[in-house]
Amino acid sequence: MRSSMSTGNFFQKMKKKPAVQRVLDSLDDYTEDGIRGLTGTHFPMWIKEELLELKKRNGKTAEDAAFEIAMKMIAASQHSEIK
């Protein structure tokens, strides 16, 4: 893969092949071992790794997770200022 983006960003922006999109659409139905066992040309190791990361984060991207953490930190700091 040749891109200046991280693999996570590239994976989020890339046009998904139907086989990859089917897995994404039903990610909750897959176990981590099931994702590791995906075969075929549409599932090189880097795609499996991105699917595993999404599975671990309940389908949220790294940006989504970072945004949620930032919002919690802002809310906590505002709450502590009120006291």
DSSP file (Angstrom, degrees, kcal/mol; ACC not computed):
  #  RESIDUE AA STRUCTURE BP1 BP2  ACC     N-H-->O    O-->H-N    N-H-->O    O-->H-N    TCO  KAPPA ALPHA  PHI   PSI    X-CA   Y-CA   Z-CA
    1    1 A M              0   0    0      0, 0.0     2,-0.6     0, 0.0     6,-0.0   0.000 360.0 360.0 360.0 132.2    0.0    0.0    0.0
    2    2 A R        +     0   0    0      2,-0.0     2,-0.3     0, 0.0     3,-0.0  -0.902 360.0 121.7-122.4 103.1    1.4    3.4   -0.9
    3    3 A S        -     0   0    0     -2,-0.6     7,-0.1     2,-0.2     4,-0.0  -0.985  60.1-134.0-156.6 148.8   -0.3    6.2    0.8
    4    4 A S  S    S+     0   0    0     -2,-0.3     2,-0.1     2,-0.1    -1,-0.1   0.589  85.4  90.8 -80.7  -9.4    0.7    9.1    3.1
    5    5 A M  S    S-     0   0    0      1,-0.1    -2,-0.2     2,-0.1     2,-0.1  -0.433  89.3-102.3 -79.9 157.4   -2.2    8.2    5.3
    6    6 A S     >  -     0   0    0     -2,-0.1     4,-2.8     1,-0.1     5,-0.2  -0.364  37.4-107.9 -67.6 161.6   -2.1    5.8    8.2
    7    7 A T  H  > S+     0   0    0      1,-0.2     4,-2.7     2,-0.2     5,-0.2   0.877 120.7  54.5 -62.2 -35.1   -3.5    2.4    7.4
    8    8 A G  H  > S+     0   0    0      2,-0.2     4,-2.0     1,-0.2    -1,-0.2   0.934 111.1  43.2 -63.5 -46.4   -6.5    3.2    9.6
    9    9 A N  H  > S+     0   0    0      2,-0.2     4,-1.7     1,-0.2    -2,-0.2   0.911 115.2  49.7 -65.4 -41.8   -7.3    6.5    7.8
   10   10 A F  H  X S+     0   0    0     -4,-2.8     4,-2.2     1,-0.2    -2,-0.2   0.921 109.5  51.6 -62.5 -43.2   -6.8    4.8    4.4
   11   11 A F  H  < S+     0   0    0     -4,-2.7    -1,-0.2     1,-0.2    -2,-0.2   0.892 109.9  49.6 -61.6 -40.1   -9.0    1.9    5.4
   12   12 A Q  H  < S+     0   0    0     -4,-2.0    -1,-0.2     1,-0.2    -2,-0.2   0.843 118.7  38.0 -67.6 -32.9  -11.8    4.3    6.4
   13   13 A K  H  < S+     0   0    0     -4,-1.7    -2,-0.2    -5,-0.1    -1,-0.2   0.665  94.1 101.8 -93.5 -18.5  -11.6    6.3    3.2
   14   14 A M  S  < S-     0   0    0     -4,-2.2     2,-0.6    -5,-0.2    -3,-0.0  -0.270  82.4-106.0 -70.0 153.0  -11.0    3.5    0.7
   15   15 A K        -     0   0    0      1,-0.0     2,-0.2     0, 0.0    -1,-0.1  -0.700  43.6-132.0 -76.2 119.9  -13.7    2.1   -1.5
   16   16 A K        -     0   0    0     -2,-0.6    -1,-0.0    -4,-0.1    -5,-0.0  -0.523   8.2-124.2 -81.0 137.9  -14.5   -1.2    0.0
   17   17 A K     >  -     0   0    0     -2,-0.2     4,-2.7    25,-0.1     3,-0.4  -0.451  33.7-107.6 -67.8 151.8  -14.8   -4.4   -2.0
   18   18 A P  H  > S+     0   0    0      0, 0.0     4,-2.3     0, 0.0     5,-0.2   0.859 119.9  53.7 -53.6 -37.9  -18.2   -6.1   -1.5
   19   19 A A  H  > S+     0   0    0      2,-0.2     4,-1.5     1,-0.2     5,-0.1   0.910 111.7  44.2 -64.7 -41.5  -16.5   -8.9    0.5
   20   20 A V  H  > S+     0   0    0     -3,-0.4     4,-2.5     2,-0.2    -1,-0.2   0.898 112.2  52.8 -69.6 -40.7  -14.9   -6.4    2.9
   21   21 A Q  H  X S+     0   0    0     -4,-2.7     4,-2.7     1,-0.2    -2,-0.2   0.881 105.2  55.2 -63.9 -37.5  -18.1   -4.4    3.2
   22   22 A R  H  X S+     0   0    0     -4,-2.3     4,-1.1    -5,-0.2    -1,-0.2   0.909 109.3  47.1 -60.8 -41.4  -20.1   -7.5    4.1
   23   23 A V  H >< S+     0   0    0     -4,-1.5     3,-0.5     1,-0.2    -2,-0.2   0.933 112.7  49.3 -65.6 -44.8  -17.7   -8.2    7.0
   24   24 A L  H >< S+     0   0    0     -4,-2.5     3,-1.2     1,-0.2    -2,-0.2   0.902 108.6  53.4 -60.0 -41.1  -17.9   -4.5    8.1
   25   25 A D  H 3< S+     0   0    0     -4,-2.7    -1,-0.2     1,-0.3    -2,-0.2   0.753 121.6  30.5 -67.2 -23.9  -21.7   -4.6    8.0
   26   26 A S  T X< S+     0   0    0     -4,-1.1     3,-1.7    -3,-0.5     4,-0.4  -0.104  75.7 135.0-125.6  36.0  -21.8   -7.7   10.2
   27   27 A L  G X   +     0   0    0     -3,-1.2     3,-1.4     1,-0.3    -1,-0.1   0.816  68.5  62.1 -57.2 -34.5  -18.7   -7.1   12.3
   28   28 A D  G 3  S+     0   0    0      1,-0.3    -1,-0.3    -4,-0.2    -2,-0.1   0.777  97.7  59.0 -63.5 -24.9  -20.5   -8.1   15.5
   29   29 A D  G <  S+     0   0    0     -3,-1.7     2,-0.4    -6,-0.2    -1,-0.3   0.593  94.2  82.4 -79.8 -10.4  -21.1  -11.5   14.1
   30   30 A Y    <   -     0   0    0     -3,-1.4     2,-0.2    -4,-0.4     3,-0.0  -0.750  67.6-146.1 -99.4 140.8  -17.4  -12.2   13.7
   31   31 A T     >  -     0   0    0     -2,-0.4     4,-2.0     1,-0.1     5,-0.2  -0.530  33.9-106.8 -88.2 167.6  -15.0  -13.4   16.4
   32   32 A E  H  > S+     0   0    0      1,-0.2     4,-2.4     2,-0.2     5,-0.2   0.906 124.7  50.2 -62.1 -39.7  -11.4  -12.2   16.4
   33   33 A D  H  > S+     0   0    0      1,-0.2     4,-1.7     2,-0.2    -1,-0.2   0.880 107.3  54.8 -65.2 -36.1  -10.4  -15.7   15.2
   34   34 A G  H  4 S+     0   0    0      2,-0.2     4,-0.2     1,-0.2    -1,-0.2   0.888 109.1  47.1 -62.7 -39.4  -13.0  -15.5   12.5
   35   35 A I  H >< S+     0   0    0     -4,-2.0     3,-1.5     1,-0.2    -2,-0.2   0.922 110.9  51.1 -67.9 -43.9  -11.5  -12.2   11.3
   36   36 A R  H 3< S+     0   0    0     -4,-2.4    -1,-0.2     1,-0.3    -2,-0.2   0.817 107.9  55.3 -61.4 -29.1   -8.0  -13.7   11.4
   37   37 A G  T 3< S+     0   0    0     -4,-1.7    -1,-0.3    -5,-0.2    -2,-0.2   0.448  76.7 123.5 -86.1  -0.4   -9.2  -16.6    9.4
   38   38 A L    <   -     0   0    0     -3,-1.5     2,-0.3    -4,-0.2    10,-0.1  -0.371  43.8-167.6 -61.8 137.7  -10.6  -14.6    6.5
   39   39 A T        +     0   0    0     -2,-0.1     3,-0.2     3,-0.0     2,-0.1  -0.778  31.3  70.1-124.2 168.2   -9.1  -15.6    3.2
   40   40 A G  S >  S-     0   0    0     -2,-0.3     3,-1.5     1,-0.1    -2,-0.0  -0.308  87.8 -70.9 110.6 167.3   -8.9  -14.4   -0.3
   41   41 A T  T 3  S+     0   0    0      1,-0.3    -1,-0.1    -2,-0.1    -2,-0.0   0.684 124.4  63.5 -69.8 -17.6   -7.3  -11.5   -2.1
   42   42 A H  T 3  S+     0   0    0      1,-0.2    -1,-0.3    -3,-0.2   -25,-0.1   0.537  98.1  59.7 -82.8  -5.2   -9.6   -9.0   -0.5
   43   43 A F    <   +     0   0    0     -3,-1.5    -1,-0.2     4,-0.1    -3,-0.1  -0.479  64.8 165.8-125.7  62.4   -8.3   -9.7    2.9
   44   44 A P    >>  -     0   0    0      0, 0.0     4,-2.0     0, 0.0     3,-0.8  -0.266  56.0 -94.5 -66.6 167.8   -4.5   -9.0    3.1
   45   45 A M  H 3> S+     0   0    0      1,-0.3     4,-2.5     2,-0.2     5,-0.2   0.855 123.3  56.3 -54.7 -41.6   -3.1   -8.9    6.6
   46   46 A W  H 3> S+     0   0    0      1,-0.2     4,-1.8     2,-0.2    -1,-0.3   0.856 107.6  48.7 -65.5 -33.5   -3.4   -5.1    6.9
   47   47 A I  H <> S+     0   0    0     -3,-0.8     4,-2.5     2,-0.2    -1,-0.2   0.913 110.8  50.6 -70.2 -42.1   -7.1   -5.2    6.3
   48   48 A K  H  X S+     0   0    0     -4,-2.0     4,-2.5     1,-0.2    -2,-0.2   0.910 109.5  51.6 -59.4 -41.3   -7.6   -8.0    8.8
   49   49 A E  H  X S+     0   0    0     -4,-2.5     4,-2.1     1,-0.2    -1,-0.2   0.893 110.3  48.0 -63.6 -40.0   -5.6   -5.9   11.3
   50   50 A E  H  X S+     0   0    0     -4,-1.8     4,-2.4     2,-0.2    -1,-0.2   0.894 111.2  50.7 -67.9 -38.8   -7.9   -2.9   10.7
   51   51 A L  H  X S+     0   0    0     -4,-2.5     4,-2.4     2,-0.2    -2,-0.2   0.900 109.8  50.8 -63.8 -40.1  -11.0   -5.1   11.1
   52   52 A L  H  X S+     0   0    0     -4,-2.5     4,-2.3     2,-0.2    -2,-0.2   0.896 109.5  50.4 -63.7 -40.3   -9.6   -6.5   14.4
   53   53 A E  H  X S+     0   0    0     -4,-2.1     4,-1.7     2,-0.2    -2,-0.2   0.919 111.0  48.5 -64.1 -42.9   -9.0   -2.9   15.6
   54   54 A L  H  <>S+     0   0    0     -4,-2.4     5,-3.8     1,-0.2     6,-0.5   0.904 110.4  52.2 -62.1 -40.7  -12.6   -1.9   14.7
   55   55 A K  H ><5S+     0   0    0     -4,-2.4     3,-1.4     1,-0.2    -2,-0.2   0.914 109.0  49.7 -61.0 -43.7  -13.9   -5.1   16.5
   56   56 A K  H 3<5S+     0   0    0     -4,-2.3    -1,-0.2     1,-0.3    -2,-0.2   0.826 113.9  45.8 -65.3 -31.8  -11.9   -4.1   19.6
   57   57 A R  T ><5S-     0   0    0     -4,-1.7     3,-1.5     3,-0.2    -1,-0.3   0.137 118.1-109.9 -98.7  20.0  -13.3   -0.6   19.5
   58   58 A N  T < 5S-     0   0    0     -3,-1.4    -3,-0.2     1,-0.3    -2,-0.1   0.868  78.2 -48.9  55.1  40.9  -16.9   -1.8   18.8
   59   59 A G  T 3 <S+     0   0    0     -5,-3.8     2,-0.3     1,-0.3    -1,-0.3   0.464 106.9 130.6  83.4   1.5  -16.9   -0.4   15.3
   60   60 A K    <   -     0   0    0     -3,-1.5    -1,-0.3    -6,-0.5    -3,-0.2  -0.667  54.8-126.6 -90.4 143.3  -15.5    3.0   16.2
   61   61 A T     >  -     0   0    0     -2,-0.3     4,-2.3    -3,-0.1     5,-0.2  -0.334  29.1-105.7 -76.6 167.2  -12.6    4.5   14.4
   62   62 A A  H  > S+     0   0    0      1,-0.2     4,-2.5     2,-0.2     5,-0.2   0.875 124.4  53.6 -60.8 -36.8   -9.6    5.8   16.3
   63   63 A E  H  > S+     0   0    0      2,-0.2     4,-2.4     1,-0.2    -1,-0.2   0.901 107.3  50.5 -65.1 -41.0  -10.8    9.3   15.6
   64   64 A D  H  > S+     0   0    0      2,-0.2     4,-2.4     1,-0.2    -2,-0.2   0.932 112.1  47.2 -60.9 -45.7  -14.3    8.5   17.1
   65   65 A A  H  X S+     0   0    0     -4,-2.3     4,-2.2     1,-0.2    -2,-0.2   0.907 112.3  49.3 -64.0 -42.3  -12.6    7.0   20.2
   66   66 A A  H  X S+     0   0    0     -4,-2.5     4,-2.5     1,-0.2    -1,-0.2   0.894 110.5  51.1 -64.2 -39.5  -10.3   10.1   20.6
   67   67 A F  H  X S+     0   0    0     -4,-2.4     4,-2.5     2,-0.2    -2,-0.2   0.918 109.5  50.1 -63.5 -43.6  -13.3   12.4   20.2
   68   68 A E  H  X S+     0   0    0     -4,-2.4     4,-2.2     1,-0.2    -2,-0.2   0.913 111.3  48.4 -61.8 -42.6  -15.3   10.6   22.9
   69   69 A I  H  X S+     0   0    0     -4,-2.2     4,-2.3     1,-0.2    -1,-0.2   0.921 111.3  50.5 -63.2 -43.7  -12.3   10.7   25.3
   70   70 A A  H  X S+     0   0    0     -4,-2.5     4,-2.4     1,-0.2    -2,-0.2   0.906 110.0  49.9 -61.4 -41.8  -11.9   14.5   24.6
   71   71 A M  H  X S+     0   0    0     -4,-2.5     4,-2.6     1,-0.2    -1,-0.2   0.894 110.6  49.9 -65.2 -39.3  -15.6   15.1   25.3
   72   72 A K  H  X S+     0   0    0     -4,-2.2     4,-2.4     2,-0.2    -1,-0.2   0.895 111.1  49.6 -64.5 -39.6  -15.4   13.2   28.6
   73   73 A M  H  X S+     0   0    0     -4,-2.3     4,-2.4     2,-0.2    -2,-0.2   0.906 111.6  48.1 -66.1 -41.5  -12.3   15.2   29.6
   74   74 A I  H  X S+     0   0    0     -4,-2.4     4,-2.4     2,-0.2     5,-0.2   0.936 112.9  48.2 -63.1 -46.5  -14.0   18.5   28.7
   75   75 A A  H  X S+     0   0    0     -4,-2.6     4,-2.2     1,-0.2    -2,-0.2   0.904 112.1  49.4 -61.6 -41.4  -17.2   17.5   30.6
   76   76 A A  H  X S+     0   0    0     -4,-2.4     4,-2.1     1,-0.2    -1,-0.2   0.897 111.4  48.5 -66.0 -40.3  -15.1   16.4   33.7
   77   77 A S  H  X S+     0   0    0     -4,-2.4     4,-1.4     2,-0.2    -1,-0.2   0.882 112.3  48.8 -69.7 -36.1  -13.1   19.7   33.7
   78   78 A Q  H  X S+     0   0    0     -4,-2.4     4,-1.2     2,-0.2    -1,-0.2   0.879 110.9  51.3 -68.2 -36.7  -16.3   21.7   33.4
   79   79 A H  H  X S+     0   0    0     -4,-2.2     4,-1.0     1,-0.2    -2,-0.2   0.891 109.7  48.8 -66.4 -39.5  -17.9   19.7   36.3
   80   80 A S  H  < S+     0   0    0     -4,-2.1    -1,-0.2     1,-0.2    -2,-0.2   0.782 107.4  56.0 -73.4 -25.6  -14.9   20.3   38.5
   81   81 A E  H  < S+     0   0    0     -4,-1.4    -1,-0.2     1,-0.2    -2,-0.2   0.796 100.8  59.1 -72.5 -29.0  -14.9   24.0   37.8
   82   82 A I  H  <        0   0    0     -4,-1.2    -1,-0.2     1,-0.2    -2,-0.2   0.849 360.0 360.0 -69.5 -34.9  -18.5   24.3   39.0
   83   83 A K     <        0   0    0     -4,-1.0    -1,-0.2    -3,-0.0    -2,-0.1   0.474 360.0 360.0 -65.0 360.0  -17.7   23.0   42.5
